[in-house]
């Protein structure tokens, strides 16, 4: 089982998470789709590692909400 966390680095709060059988782009996408925070409030997205973030779907989310990497 894999886990993807979206963490507010300012206060170390977990904003949302998703889990799944594979570490892939749909796992990451689900965390953005289900988050209750306004995506426009997210300024910067930092990943620790993983190619699942190098994806057209994730790029579109970043572009649409003007989130910098």
PQR file of N, CA, C, O and H, with PARSE charges and radii, in Angstrom:
ATOM      1  N   UNK A   1       0.848  -1.173   0.000 -0.4000 1.5000
ATOM      2  CA  UNK A   1       0.000   0.000   0.000 -0.0000 2.0000
ATOM      3  C   UNK A   1       0.895   1.238   0.000  0.5500 1.7000
ATOM      4  O   UNK A   1       1.867   1.310   0.752 -0.5500 1.4000
ATOM      5  N   UNK A   2       0.561   2.206  -0.845 -0.4000 1.5000
ATOM      6  CA  UNK A   2       1.315   3.453  -0.956 -0.0000 2.0000
ATOM      7  C   UNK A   2       0.487   4.604  -0.392  0.5500 1.7000
ATOM      8  O   UNK A   2      -0.743   4.551  -0.390 -0.5500 1.4000
ATOM      9  H   UNK A   2      -0.229   2.147  -1.455  0.4000 1.0000
ATOM     10  N   UNK A   3       1.165   5.637   0.082 -0.4000 1.5000
ATOM     11  CA  UNK A   3       0.508   6.787   0.683 -0.0000 2.0000
ATOM     12  C   UNK A   3       1.107   8.063   0.100  0.5500 1.7000
ATOM     13  O   UNK A   3       2.327   8.184  -0.012 -0.5500 1.4000
ATOM     14  H   UNK A   3       2.164   5.680   0.080  0.4000 1.0000
ATOM     15  N   UNK A   4       0.257   9.009  -0.270 -0.4000 1.5000
ATOM     16  CA  UNK A   4       0.689  10.313  -0.764 -0.0000 2.0000
ATOM     17  C   UNK A   4       0.118  11.373   0.170  0.5500 1.7000
ATOM     18  O   UNK A   4      -1.095  11.449   0.361 -0.5500 1.4000
ATOM     19  H   UNK A   4      -0.734   8.911  -0.179  0.4000 1.0000
ATOM     20  N   UNK A   5       0.990  12.190   0.750 -0.4000 1.5000
ATOM     21  CA  UNK A   5       0.571  13.234   1.680 -0.0000 2.0000
ATOM     22  C   UNK A   5       0.762  14.597   1.046  0.5500 1.7000
ATOM     23  O   UNK A   5       1.750  14.833   0.351 -0.5500 1.4000
ATOM     24  H   UNK A   5       1.976  12.129   0.594  0.4000 1.0000
ATOM     25  N   UNK A   6      -0.180  15.492   1.284 -0.4000 1.5000
ATOM     26  CA  UNK A   6      -0.038  16.889   0.923 -0.0000 2.0000
ATOM     27  C   UNK A   6       0.104  17.638   2.244  0.5500 1.7000
ATOM     28  O   UNK A   6      -0.846  17.719   3.024 -0.5500 1.4000
ATOM     29  H   UNK A   6      -0.983  15.300   1.849  0.4000 1.0000
ATOM     30  N   UNK A   7       1.298  18.186   2.493 -0.4000 1.5000
ATOM     31  CA  UNK A   7       1.631  18.773   3.788 -0.0000 2.0000
ATOM     32  C   UNK A   7       1.875  20.269   3.637  0.5500 1.7000
ATOM     33  O   UNK A   7       2.583  20.702   2.727 -0.5500 1.4000
ATOM     34  H   UNK A   7       2.070  18.121   1.859  0.4000 1.0000
ATOM     35  N   UNK A   8       1.286  21.051   4.533 -0.4000 1.5000
ATOM     36  CA  UNK A   8       1.573  22.480   4.613 -0.0000 2.0000
ATOM     37  C   UNK A   8       2.901  22.613   5.348  0.5500 1.7000
ATOM     38  O   UNK A   8       2.976  22.339   6.546 -0.5500 1.4000
ATOM     39  H   UNK A   8       0.711  20.699   5.271  0.4000 1.0000
ATOM     40  N   UNK A   9       3.939  23.028   4.647 -0.4000 1.5000
ATOM     41  CA  UNK A   9       5.270  23.097   5.247 -0.0000 2.0000
ATOM     42  C   UNK A   9       5.413  24.218   6.266  0.5500 1.7000
ATOM     43  O   UNK A   9       6.332  24.198   7.084 -0.5500 1.4000
ATOM     44  H   UNK A   9       3.878  23.251   3.674  0.4000 1.0000
ATOM     45  N   UNK A  10       4.515  25.192   6.226 -0.4000 1.5000
ATOM     46  CA  UNK A  10       4.580  26.292   7.186 -0.0000 2.0000
ATOM     47  C   UNK A  10       4.272  25.812   8.600  0.5500 1.7000
ATOM     48  O   UNK A  10       4.970  26.167   9.550 -0.5500 1.4000
ATOM     49  H   UNK A  10       3.768  25.209   5.561  0.4000 1.0000
ATOM     50  N   UNK A  11       3.222  25.001   8.734 -0.4000 1.5000
ATOM     51  CA  UNK A  11       2.836  24.540  10.072 -0.0000 2.0000
ATOM     52  C   UNK A  11       2.867  23.019  10.215  0.5500 1.7000
ATOM     53  O   UNK A  11       2.423  22.480  11.229 -0.5500 1.4000
ATOM     54  H   UNK A  11       2.655  24.712   7.963  0.4000 1.0000
ATOM     55  N   UNK A  12       3.391  22.327   9.198 -0.4000 1.5000
ATOM     56  CA  UNK A  12       3.536  20.859   9.208 -0.0000 2.0000
ATOM     57  C   UNK A  12       2.203  20.124   9.310  0.5500 1.7000
ATOM     58  O   UNK A  12       2.153  18.990   9.786 -0.5500 1.4000
ATOM     59  H   UNK A  12       3.752  22.766   8.375  0.4000 1.0000
ATOM     60  N   UNK A  13       1.141  20.755   8.874 -0.4000 1.5000
ATOM     61  CA  UNK A  13      -0.186  20.157   8.909 -0.0000 2.0000
ATOM     62  C   UNK A  13      -0.412  19.319   7.651  0.5500 1.7000
ATOM     63  O   UNK A  13      -0.086  19.752   6.546 -0.5500 1.4000
ATOM     64  H   UNK A  13       1.181  21.677   8.488  0.4000 1.0000
ATOM     65  N   UNK A  14      -0.968  18.123   7.823 -0.4000 1.5000
ATOM     66  CA  UNK A  14      -1.358  17.303   6.678 -0.0000 2.0000
ATOM     67  C   UNK A  14      -2.675  17.855   6.165  0.5500 1.7000
ATOM     68  O   UNK A  14      -3.692  17.817   6.857 -0.5500 1.4000
ATOM     69  H   UNK A  14      -1.232  17.772   8.721  0.4000 1.0000
ATOM     70  N   UNK A  15      -2.645  18.373   4.931 -0.4000 1.5000
ATOM     71  CA  UNK A  15      -3.831  18.961   4.326 -0.0000 2.0000
ATOM     72  C   UNK A  15      -4.755  17.871   3.812  0.5500 1.7000
ATOM     73  O   UNK A  15      -5.968  17.926   4.012 -0.5500 1.4000
ATOM     74  H   UNK A  15      -1.819  18.403   4.368  0.4000 1.0000
ATOM     75  N   UNK A  16      -4.174  16.882   3.150 -0.4000 1.5000
ATOM     76  CA  UNK A  16      -4.948  15.751   2.658 -0.0000 2.0000
ATOM     77  C   UNK A  16      -3.992  14.623   2.292  0.5500 1.7000
ATOM     78  O   UNK A  16      -2.780  14.817   2.204 -0.5500 1.4000
ATOM     79  H   UNK A  16      -3.188  16.837   2.988  0.4000 1.0000
ATOM     80  N   UNK A  17      -4.557  13.453   2.084 -0.4000 1.5000
ATOM     81  CA  UNK A  17      -3.762  12.302   1.699 -0.0000 2.0000
ATOM     82  C   UNK A  17      -4.577  11.410   0.770  0.5500 1.7000
ATOM     83  O   UNK A  17      -5.801  11.515   0.697 -0.5500 1.4000
ATOM     84  H   UNK A  17      -5.542  13.295   2.156  0.4000 1.0000
ATOM     85  N   UNK A  18      -3.883  10.545   0.075 -0.4000 1.5000
ATOM     86  CA  UNK A  18      -4.545   9.485  -0.687 -0.0000 2.0000
ATOM     87  C   UNK A  18      -3.705   8.234  -0.552  0.5500 1.7000
ATOM     88  O   UNK A  18      -2.501   8.300  -0.306 -0.5500 1.4000
ATOM     89  H   UNK A  18      -2.889  10.459   0.135  0.4000 1.0000
ATOM     90  N   UNK A  19      -4.348   7.101  -0.713 -0.4000 1.5000
ATOM     91  CA  UNK A  19      -3.630   5.833  -0.625 -0.0000 2.0000
ATOM     92  C   UNK A  19      -4.059   4.938  -1.782  0.5500 1.7000
ATOM     93  O   UNK A  19      -5.150   5.084  -2.332 -0.5500 1.4000
ATOM     94  H   UNK A  19      -5.326   7.047  -0.913  0.4000 1.0000
ATOM     95  N   UNK A  20      -3.193   4.028  -2.131 -0.4000 1.5000
ATOM     96  CA  UNK A  20      -3.481   3.120  -3.229 -0.0000 2.0000
ATOM     97  C   UNK A  20      -2.469   2.000  -3.298  0.5500 1.7000
ATOM     98  O   UNK A  20      -1.508   1.964  -2.530 -0.5500 1.4000
ATOM     99  H   UNK A  20      -2.306   3.910  -1.685  0.4000 1.0000
ATOM    100  N   UNK A  21      -2.687   1.106  -4.207 -0.4000 1.5000
ATOM    101  CA  UNK A  21      -1.809  -0.052  -4.338 -0.0000 2.0000
ATOM    102  C   UNK A  21      -0.498   0.284  -5.047  0.5500 1.7000
ATOM    103  O   UNK A  21       0.515  -0.383  -4.841 -0.5500 1.4000
ATOM    104  H   UNK A  21      -3.468   1.135  -4.831  0.4000 1.0000
ATOM    105  N   UNK A  22      -0.525   1.336  -5.893 -0.4000 1.5000
ATOM    106  CA  UNK A  22       0.658   1.686  -6.664 -0.0000 2.0000
ATOM    107  C   UNK A  22       1.047   3.139  -6.436  0.5500 1.7000
ATOM    108  O   UNK A  22       0.197   4.004  -6.224 -0.5500 1.4000
ATOM    109  H   UNK A  22      -1.348   1.878  -6.060  0.4000 1.0000
ATOM    110  N   UNK A  23       2.351   3.386  -6.485 -0.4000 1.5000
ATOM    111  CA  UNK A  23       2.871   4.746  -6.417 -0.0000 2.0000
ATOM    112  C   UNK A  23       2.887   5.285  -7.841  0.5500 1.7000
ATOM    113  O   UNK A  23       3.849   5.084  -8.583 -0.5500 1.4000
ATOM    114  H   UNK A  23       3.042   2.683  -6.658  0.4000 1.0000
ATOM    115  N   UNK A  24       1.791   5.983  -8.218 -0.4000 1.5000
ATOM    116  CA  UNK A  24       1.657   6.439  -9.596 -0.0000 2.0000
ATOM    117  C   UNK A  24       0.950   7.789  -9.633  0.5500 1.7000
ATOM    118  O   UNK A  24       0.548   8.317  -8.596 -0.5500 1.4000
ATOM    119  H   UNK A  24       1.010   6.146  -7.615  0.4000 1.0000
ATOM    120  N   UNK A  25       0.800   8.345 -10.838 -0.4000 1.5000
ATOM    121  CA  UNK A  25       0.186   9.669 -10.970 -0.0000 2.0000
ATOM    122  C   UNK A  25      -1.268   9.723 -10.499  0.5500 1.7000
ATOM    123  O   UNK A  25      -1.654  10.735  -9.915 -0.5500 1.4000
ATOM    124  H   UNK A  25       1.126   7.917 -11.681  0.4000 1.0000
ATOM    125  N   UNK A  26      -2.104   8.690 -10.715 -0.4000 1.5000
ATOM    126  CA  UNK A  26      -3.467   8.763 -10.163 -0.0000 2.0000
ATOM    127  C   UNK A  26      -3.489   8.897  -8.632  0.5500 1.7000
ATOM    128  O   UNK A  26      -4.385   9.539  -8.083 -0.5500 1.4000
ATOM    129  H   UNK A  26      -1.790   7.867 -11.189  0.4000 1.0000
ATOM    130  N   UNK A  27      -2.531   8.309  -7.958 -0.4000 1.5000
ATOM    131  CA  UNK A  27      -2.428   8.437  -6.503 -0.0000 2.0000
ATOM    132  C   UNK A  27      -2.193   9.900  -6.130  0.5500 1.7000
ATOM    133  O   UNK A  27      -2.823  10.425  -5.212 -0.5500 1.4000
ATOM    134  H   UNK A  27      -1.804   7.787  -8.404  0.4000 1.0000
ATOM    135  N   UNK A  28      -1.295  10.541  -6.839 -0.4000 1.5000
ATOM    136  CA  UNK A  28      -0.986  11.951  -6.590 -0.0000 2.0000
ATOM    137  C   UNK A  28      -2.165  12.835  -6.988  0.5500 1.7000
ATOM    138  O   UNK A  28      -2.515  13.767  -6.264 -0.5500 1.4000
ATOM    139  H   UNK A  28      -0.782  10.115  -7.585  0.4000 1.0000
ATOM    140  N   UNK A  29      -2.770  12.550  -8.119 -0.4000 1.5000
ATOM    141  CA  UNK A  29      -3.902  13.336  -8.603 -0.0000 2.0000
ATOM    142  C   UNK A  29      -5.062  13.315  -7.604  0.5500 1.7000
ATOM    143  O   UNK A  29      -5.703  14.340  -7.372 -0.5500 1.4000
ATOM    144  H   UNK A  29      -2.487  11.792  -8.707  0.4000 1.0000
ATOM    145  N   UNK A  30      -5.328  12.154  -7.019 -0.4000 1.5000
ATOM    146  CA  UNK A  30      -6.436  12.036  -6.057 -0.0000 2.0000
ATOM    147  C   UNK A  30      -6.253  12.950  -4.855  0.5500 1.7000
ATOM    148  O   UNK A  30      -7.232  13.466  -4.315 -0.5500 1.4000
ATOM    149  H   UNK A  30      -4.808  11.322  -7.208  0.4000 1.0000
ATOM    150  N   UNK A  31      -5.017  13.154  -4.434 -0.4000 1.5000
ATOM    151  CA  UNK A  31      -4.795  14.020  -3.276 -0.0000 2.0000
ATOM    152  C   UNK A  31      -5.180  15.464  -3.613  0.5500 1.7000
ATOM    153  O   UNK A  31      -5.687  16.180  -2.750 -0.5500 1.4000
ATOM    154  H   UNK A  31      -4.222  12.736  -4.873  0.4000 1.0000
ATOM    155  N   UNK A  32      -4.950  15.897  -4.845 -0.4000 1.5000
ATOM    156  CA  UNK A  32      -5.332  17.252  -5.243 -0.0000 2.0000
ATOM    157  C   UNK A  32      -6.830  17.378  -5.479  0.5500 1.7000
ATOM    158  O   UNK A  32      -7.417  18.415  -5.171 -0.5500 1.4000
ATOM    159  H   UNK A  32      -4.538  15.315  -5.547  0.4000 1.0000
ATOM    160  N   UNK A  33      -7.448  16.352  -6.012 -0.4000 1.5000
ATOM    161  CA  UNK A  33      -8.884  16.390  -6.304 -0.0000 2.0000
ATOM    162  C   UNK A  33      -9.707  16.440  -5.020  0.5500 1.7000
ATOM    163  O   UNK A  33     -10.729  17.125  -4.967 -0.5500 1.4000
ATOM    164  H   UNK A  33      -6.971  15.510  -6.262  0.4000 1.0000
ATOM    165  N   UNK A  34      -9.277  15.734  -4.003 -0.4000 1.5000
ATOM    166  CA  UNK A  34     -10.070  15.609  -2.783 -0.0000 2.0000
ATOM    167  C   UNK A  34      -9.726  16.626  -1.698  0.5500 1.7000
ATOM    168  O   UNK A  34     -10.418  16.699  -0.682 -0.5500 1.4000
ATOM    169  H   UNK A  34      -8.447  15.178  -4.047  0.4000 1.0000
ATOM    170  N   UNK A  35      -8.678  17.405  -1.896 -0.4000 1.5000
ATOM    171  CA  UNK A  35      -8.257  18.349  -0.864 -0.0000 2.0000
ATOM    172  C   UNK A  35      -9.335  19.410  -0.646  0.5500 1.7000
ATOM    173  O   UNK A  35      -9.956  19.879  -1.600 -0.5500 1.4000
ATOM    174  H   UNK A  35      -8.116  17.346  -2.721  0.4000 1.0000
ATOM    175  N   UNK A  36      -9.548  19.778   0.603 -0.4000 1.5000
ATOM    176  CA  UNK A  36     -10.576  20.753   0.934 -0.0000 2.0000
ATOM    177  C   UNK A  36     -10.041  22.183   0.885  0.5500 1.7000
ATOM    178  O   UNK A  36     -10.818  23.134   0.809 -0.5500 1.4000
ATOM    179  H   UNK A  36      -9.043  19.397   1.378  0.4000 1.0000
ATOM    180  N   UNK A  37      -8.737  22.334   0.929 -0.4000 1.5000
ATOM    181  CA  UNK A  37      -8.110  23.647   0.801 -0.0000 2.0000
ATOM    182  C   UNK A  37      -8.259  24.130  -0.635  0.5500 1.7000
ATOM    183  O   UNK A  37      -8.206  23.326  -1.566 -0.5500 1.4000
ATOM    184  H   UNK A  37      -8.106  21.561   0.991  0.4000 1.0000
ATOM    185  N   UNK A  38      -8.443  25.423  -0.823 -0.4000 1.5000
ATOM    186  CA  UNK A  38      -8.499  25.974  -2.170 -0.0000 2.0000
ATOM    187  C   UNK A  38      -7.135  25.788  -2.826  0.5500 1.7000
ATOM    188  O   UNK A  38      -6.115  26.210  -2.281 -0.5500 1.4000
ATOM    189  H   UNK A  38      -8.486  26.076  -0.066  0.4000 1.0000
ATOM    190  N   UNK A  39      -7.121  25.165  -3.979 -0.4000 1.5000
ATOM    191  CA  UNK A  39      -5.856  24.931  -4.663 -0.0000 2.0000
ATOM    192  C   UNK A  39      -5.186  26.238  -5.064  0.5500 1.7000
ATOM    193  O   UNK A  39      -3.968  26.280  -5.241 -0.5500 1.4000
ATOM    194  H   UNK A  39      -7.950  24.822  -4.421  0.4000 1.0000
ATOM    195  N   UNK A  40      -5.965  27.303  -5.208 -0.4000 1.5000
ATOM    196  CA  UNK A  40      -5.376  28.607  -5.507 -0.0000 2.0000
ATOM    197  C   UNK A  40      -4.538  29.136  -4.347  0.5500 1.7000
ATOM    198  O   UNK A  40      -3.692  30.009  -4.545 -0.5500 1.4000
ATOM    199  H   UNK A  40      -6.954  27.269  -5.064  0.4000 1.0000
ATOM    200  N   UNK A  41      -4.762  28.620  -3.146 -0.4000 1.5000
ATOM    201  CA  UNK A  41      -3.987  29.037  -1.974 -0.0000 2.0000
ATOM    202  C   UNK A  41      -2.624  28.355  -1.908  0.5500 1.7000
ATOM    203  O   UNK A  41      -1.756  28.780  -1.145 -0.5500 1.4000
ATOM    204  H   UNK A  41      -5.449  27.912  -2.986  0.4000 1.0000
ATOM    205  N   UNK A  42      -2.430  27.308  -2.696 -0.4000 1.5000
ATOM    206  CA  UNK A  42      -1.146  26.607  -2.710 -0.0000 2.0000
ATOM    207  C   UNK A  42      -0.218  27.344  -3.656  0.5500 1.7000
ATOM    208  O   UNK A  42      -0.534  27.516  -4.833 -0.5500 1.4000
ATOM    209  H   UNK A  42      -3.135  26.964  -3.316  0.4000 1.0000
ATOM    210  N   UNK A  43       0.922  27.778  -3.149 -0.4000 1.5000
ATOM    211  CA  UNK A  43       1.858  28.575  -3.935 -0.0000 2.0000
ATOM    212  C   UNK A  43       2.967  27.708  -4.527  0.5500 1.7000
ATOM    213  O   UNK A  43       3.353  27.882  -5.683 -0.5500 1.4000
ATOM    214  H   UNK A  43       1.179  27.638  -2.192  0.4000 1.0000
ATOM    215  N   UNK A  44       3.468  26.787  -3.734 -0.4000 1.5000
ATOM    216  CA  UNK A  44       4.625  26.004  -4.137 -0.0000 2.0000
ATOM    217  C   UNK A  44       4.388  24.530  -3.849  0.5500 1.7000
ATOM    218  O   UNK A  44       3.889  24.165  -2.784 -0.5500 1.4000
ATOM    219  H   UNK A  44       3.155  26.646  -2.795  0.4000 1.0000
ATOM    220  N   UNK A  45       4.751  23.693  -4.805 -0.4000 1.5000
ATOM    221  CA  UNK A  45       4.640  22.243  -4.649 -0.0000 2.0000
ATOM    222  C   UNK A  45       6.041  21.667  -4.699  0.5500 1.7000
ATOM    223  O   UNK A  45       6.753  21.825  -5.691 -0.5500 1.4000
ATOM    224  H   UNK A  45       5.157  23.989  -5.670  0.4000 1.0000
ATOM    225  N   UNK A  46       6.431  21.001  -3.628 -0.4000 1.5000
ATOM    226  CA  UNK A  46       7.755  20.378  -3.562 -0.0000 2.0000
ATOM    227  C   UNK A  46       7.579  18.887  -3.383  0.5500 1.7000
ATOM    228  O   UNK A  46       6.801  18.441  -2.539 -0.5500 1.4000
ATOM    229  H   UNK A  46       5.853  20.874  -2.822  0.4000 1.0000
ATOM    230  N   UNK A  47       8.292  18.126  -4.166 -0.4000 1.5000
ATOM    231  CA  UNK A  47       8.258  16.673  -4.015 -0.0000 2.0000
ATOM    232  C   UNK A  47       9.614  16.208  -3.514  0.5500 1.7000
ATOM    233  O   UNK A  47      10.649  16.788  -3.843 -0.5500 1.4000
ATOM    234  H   UNK A  47       8.924  18.487  -4.851  0.4000 1.0000
ATOM    235  N   UNK A  48       9.589  15.173  -2.727 -0.4000 1.5000
ATOM    236  CA  UNK A  48      10.850  14.616  -2.246 -0.0000 2.0000
ATOM    237  C   UNK A  48      11.518  13.772  -3.318  0.5500 1.7000
ATOM    238  O   UNK A  48      12.730  13.843  -3.519 -0.5500 1.4000
ATOM    239  H   UNK A  48       8.749  14.702  -2.459  0.4000 1.0000
ATOM    240  N   UNK A  49      10.712  12.973  -4.002 -0.4000 1.5000
ATOM    241  CA  UNK A  49      11.255  12.128  -5.072 -0.0000 2.0000
ATOM    242  C   UNK A  49      10.110  11.465  -5.816  0.5500 1.7000
ATOM    243  O   UNK A  49       8.963  11.498  -5.370 -0.5500 1.4000
ATOM    244  H   UNK A  49       9.727  12.915  -3.839  0.4000 1.0000
ATOM    245  N   UNK A  50      10.421  10.877  -6.930 -0.4000 1.5000
ATOM    246  CA  UNK A  50       9.431  10.073  -7.627 -0.0000 2.0000
ATOM    247  C   UNK A  50       9.039  10.624  -8.981  0.5500 1.7000
ATOM    248  O   UNK A  50       8.802  11.821  -9.140 -0.5500 1.4000
ATOM    249  H   UNK A  50      11.353  10.850  -7.293  0.4000 1.0000
ATOM    250  N   UNK A  51       8.975   9.732  -9.954 -0.4000 1.5000
ATOM    251  CA  UNK A  51       8.579  10.106 -11.302 -0.0000 2.0000
ATOM    252  C   UNK A  51       7.077  10.215 -11.462  0.5500 1.7000
ATOM    253  O   UNK A  51       6.613  10.674 -12.506 -0.5500 1.4000
ATOM    254  H   UNK A  51       9.167   8.759  -9.826  0.4000 1.0000
ATOM    255  N   UNK A  52       6.305   9.816 -10.478 -0.4000 1.5000
ATOM    256  CA  UNK A  52       4.851   9.917 -10.592 -0.0000 2.0000
ATOM    257  C   UNK A  52       4.396  11.374 -10.663  0.5500 1.7000
ATOM    258  O   UNK A  52       3.256  11.648 -11.039 -0.5500 1.4000
ATOM    259  H   UNK A  52       6.682   9.443  -9.630  0.4000 1.0000
ATOM    260  N   UNK A  53       5.277  12.309 -10.305 -0.4000 1.5000
ATOM    261  CA  UNK A  53       4.945  13.724 -10.382 -0.0000 2.0000
ATOM    262  C   UNK A  53       5.253  14.313 -11.756  0.5500 1.7000
ATOM    263  O   UNK A  53       4.814  15.422 -12.063 -0.5500 1.4000
ATOM    264  H   UNK A  53       6.203  12.086 -10.000  0.4000 1.0000
ATOM    265  N   UNK A  54       5.991  13.596 -12.575 -0.4000 1.5000
ATOM    266  CA  UNK A  54       6.314  14.038 -13.928 -0.0000 2.0000
ATOM    267  C   UNK A  54       5.261  13.459 -14.860  0.5500 1.7000
ATOM    268  O   UNK A  54       5.470  12.425 -15.494 -0.5500 1.4000
ATOM    269  H   UNK A  54       6.348  12.695 -12.326  0.4000 1.0000
ATOM    270  N   UNK A  55       4.132  14.144 -14.931 -0.4000 1.5000
ATOM    271  CA  UNK A  55       2.978  13.614 -15.625 -0.0000 2.0000
ATOM    272  C   UNK A  55       2.152  14.765 -16.178  0.5500 1.7000
ATOM    273  O   UNK A  55       2.073  15.819 -15.547 -0.5500 1.4000
ATOM    274  H   UNK A  55       3.962  14.984 -14.416  0.4000 1.0000
ATOM    275  N   UNK A  56       1.539  14.589 -17.333 -0.4000 1.5000
ATOM    276  CA  UNK A  56       0.747  15.650 -17.952 -0.0000 2.0000
ATOM    277  C   UNK A  56      -0.444  16.057 -17.092  0.5500 1.7000
ATOM    278  O   UNK A  56      -0.797  17.236 -17.037 -0.5500 1.4000
ATOM    279  H   UNK A  56       1.603  13.733 -17.846  0.4000 1.0000
ATOM    280  N   UNK A  57      -1.062  15.092 -16.423 -0.4000 1.5000
ATOM    281  CA  UNK A  57      -2.214  15.399 -15.564 -0.0000 2.0000
ATOM    282  C   UNK A  57      -1.779  16.282 -14.401  0.5500 1.7000
ATOM    283  O   UNK A  57      -2.437  17.278 -14.099 -0.5500 1.4000
ATOM    284  H   UNK A  57      -0.776  14.135 -16.467  0.4000 1.0000
ATOM    285  N   UNK A  58      -0.685  15.929 -13.752 -0.4000 1.5000
ATOM    286  CA  UNK A  58      -0.183  16.715 -12.627 -0.0000 2.0000
ATOM    287  C   UNK A  58       0.286  18.083 -13.117  0.5500 1.7000
ATOM    288  O   UNK A  58       0.063  19.092 -12.449 -0.5500 1.4000
ATOM    289  H   UNK A  58      -0.150  15.120 -13.997  0.4000 1.0000
ATOM    290  N   UNK A  59       0.939  18.121 -14.287 -0.4000 1.5000
ATOM    291  CA  UNK A  59       1.364  19.402 -14.869 -0.0000 2.0000
ATOM    292  C   UNK A  59       0.168  20.315 -15.105  0.5500 1.7000
ATOM    293  O   UNK A  59       0.248  21.520 -14.868 -0.5500 1.4000
ATOM    294  H   UNK A  59       1.120  17.301 -14.831  0.4000 1.0000
ATOM    295  N   UNK A  60      -0.933  19.752 -15.568 -0.4000 1.5000
ATOM    296  CA  UNK A  60      -2.138  20.544 -15.838 -0.0000 2.0000
ATOM    297  C   UNK A  60      -2.700  21.136 -14.543  0.5500 1.7000
ATOM    298  O   UNK A  60      -3.107  22.297 -14.517 -0.5500 1.4000
ATOM    299  H   UNK A  60      -0.998  18.773 -15.760  0.4000 1.0000
ATOM    300  N   UNK A  61      -2.721  20.347 -13.482 -0.4000 1.5000
ATOM    301  CA  UNK A  61      -3.184  20.846 -12.177 -0.0000 2.0000
ATOM    302  C   UNK A  61      -2.298  22.009 -11.736  0.5500 1.7000
ATOM    303  O   UNK A  61      -2.797  23.052 -11.314 -0.5500 1.4000
ATOM    304  H   UNK A  61      -2.390  19.404 -13.503  0.4000 1.0000
ATOM    305  N   UNK A  62      -0.978  21.823 -11.836 -0.4000 1.5000
ATOM    306  CA  UNK A  62      -0.033  22.865 -11.433 -0.0000 2.0000
ATOM    307  C   UNK A  62      -0.245  24.145 -12.260  0.5500 1.7000
ATOM    308  O   UNK A  62      -0.255  25.250 -11.718 -0.5500 1.4000
ATOM    309  H   UNK A  62      -0.573  20.976 -12.179  0.4000 1.0000
ATOM    310  N   UNK A  63      -0.413  23.978 -13.561 -0.4000 1.5000
ATOM    311  CA  UNK A  63      -0.605  25.136 -14.459 -0.0000 2.0000
ATOM    312  C   UNK A  63      -1.941  25.831 -14.200  0.5500 1.7000
ATOM    313  O   UNK A  63      -1.995  27.058 -14.112 -0.5500 1.4000
ATOM    314  H   UNK A  63      -0.405  23.080 -14.001  0.4000 1.0000
ATOM    315  N   UNK A  64      -3.011  25.059 -14.078 -0.4000 1.5000
ATOM    316  CA  UNK A  64      -4.343  25.640 -13.881 -0.0000 2.0000
ATOM    317  C   UNK A  64      -4.457  26.471 -12.606  0.5500 1.7000
ATOM    318  O   UNK A  64      -5.135  27.498 -12.579 -0.5500 1.4000
ATOM    319  H   UNK A  64      -2.967  24.063 -14.149  0.4000 1.0000
ATOM    320  N   UNK A  65      -3.794  26.021 -11.568 -0.4000 1.5000
ATOM    321  CA  UNK A  65      -3.891  26.709 -10.292 -0.0000 2.0000
ATOM    322  C   UNK A  65      -2.662  27.563  -9.985  0.5500 1.7000
ATOM    323  O   UNK A  65      -2.507  28.072  -8.875 -0.5500 1.4000
ATOM    324  H   UNK A  65      -3.243  25.186 -11.590  0.4000 1.0000
ATOM    325  N   UNK A  66      -1.791  27.714 -10.985 -0.4000 1.5000
ATOM    326  CA  UNK A  66      -0.589  28.559 -10.886 -0.0000 2.0000
ATOM    327  C   UNK A  66       0.275  28.168  -9.689  0.5500 1.7000
ATOM    328  O   UNK A  66       0.753  29.025  -8.946 -0.5500 1.4000
ATOM    329  H   UNK A  66      -1.917  27.301 -11.887  0.4000 1.0000
ATOM    330  N   UNK A  67       0.464  26.877  -9.517 -0.4000 1.5000
ATOM    331  CA  UNK A  67       1.301  26.350  -8.454 -0.0000 2.0000
ATOM    332  C   UNK A  67       2.699  26.150  -9.010  0.5500 1.7000
ATOM    333  O   UNK A  67       2.881  25.459 -10.012 -0.5500 1.4000
ATOM    334  H   UNK A  67       0.076  26.180 -10.121  0.4000 1.0000
ATOM    335  N   UNK A  68       3.689  26.756  -8.359 -0.4000 1.5000
ATOM    336  CA  UNK A  68       5.075  26.620  -8.807 -0.0000 2.0000
ATOM    337  C   UNK A  68       5.679  25.337  -8.259  0.5500 1.7000
ATOM    338  O   UNK A  68       5.290  24.844  -7.200 -0.5500 1.4000
ATOM    339  H   UNK A  68       3.541  27.317  -7.545  0.4000 1.0000
ATOM    340  N   UNK A  69       6.636  24.814  -9.004 -0.4000 1.5000
ATOM    341  CA  UNK A  69       7.354  23.633  -8.524 -0.0000 2.0000
ATOM    342  C   UNK A  69       8.681  24.034  -7.956  0.5500 1.7000
ATOM    343  O   UNK A  69       9.440  23.180  -7.497 -0.5500 1.4000
ATOM    344  H   UNK A  69       6.952  25.215  -9.864  0.4000 1.0000
TER
END
